[in-house]
Amino acid sequence: MAVGLRIKFDGGTQEQYEAIHSHMRIDENPPAGLIFHSAGPIDGGWGVIDFWESREAFDRFVESGFGPAAEELGDRAFASPPDIKEFPVHNISKP
């Protein structure tokens, strides 16, 4: 079942997001299971709204992609762990 995820990095910046996003080359090589990704500034940090085929697909991405990339980038990546809220998806419409 598809899941939606609201991810917030307190104190996160556009520069940190762009560093990790470009390091992982997500636009050229999207992770398996990703349906939709968006990101932008939110309440004193950086926010992401993602839709994934399953929570397991997201967890695999974090373990094998995002986590290692953040470690490689060190101080250029987000300084604190994200606050993640999961919600069930009833419908996704893409024009």
N, C-alpha and C positions, 0 to 999 in steps of 0.2 A: 504494500500500500504506500502511495506517495505521502511524503511528509513535508511540511513547511518548517523552516528554521529561521528564527530571528536571533541574530548573533550580534552582540555588542562588545566592542573593545573600549573600555573606559580609558579616556585620555589618548585614544588612538588617533592617528592623523592620516590625511590623504597620502602623504609621502611614505609612511610605513606601509599602507595598503598597496600603493603602486610598486614599492620595492619587492614585496612578496609576490604580488600578482605577476609582475614581469619576470621575476626569477623563475617562477613555476611555468610560465608561458601557457597559461590557462586558455587564452583565446585560440592558440594554435593547437593545443592538446587538451581538450576538456576532460575532466575526470569521468570515469564510468559512473553512470547513475545520476549525473547532474542534469536537471531539467531546465532550471532557470536560475540566474544569479544576478543580483543587483547590489550596489553598495553606495554609501554616501555618509556625510557627516550627520551625527545624531546626538543630541543632549550631551555635549562635552566629550564626545568620543567618535568612534567610527562604527557604523552599523552595516549589517549585511542581511538581506532577505534572500534566502535560497529555497528552492524546491528540489527535492531529491526523490528518486524512485523508491528509496527506503532509508531508514535510519542507519542500517548496516552499510549501505553504499557511502553515506556521509562519513561514518566512523572509519571506514577503510581509507577514504581520502585523507582524513586527518592523520591517521597513523602512518600512511605511506607517502603522503605528499606534503600537506601543510606543515605538520610537525617537523619533519626533517628540514624543510626549506626554512622555517623560522629559526631553527638551530643554526643553520649555515649562515644566515644573515645577521645573527646576533643582535646588536643594538639597533640595527636598521629595521628590525621586525617589531611587532607590537610588544610592549613592555609587560603587559599583564594578560593572564588567561582570559578568554572571552566568557561572557555570560550568555548561555545558550538556552533559548526557549523553543520547545518543539510544539507544533500544533498539527492536528490531522487536516488533510486536504480533502475538501469536498469536490472542488472543481478548479481547473486551471484552464483559462482561455488565452490562446495566443492568436492574434490576427494573422 
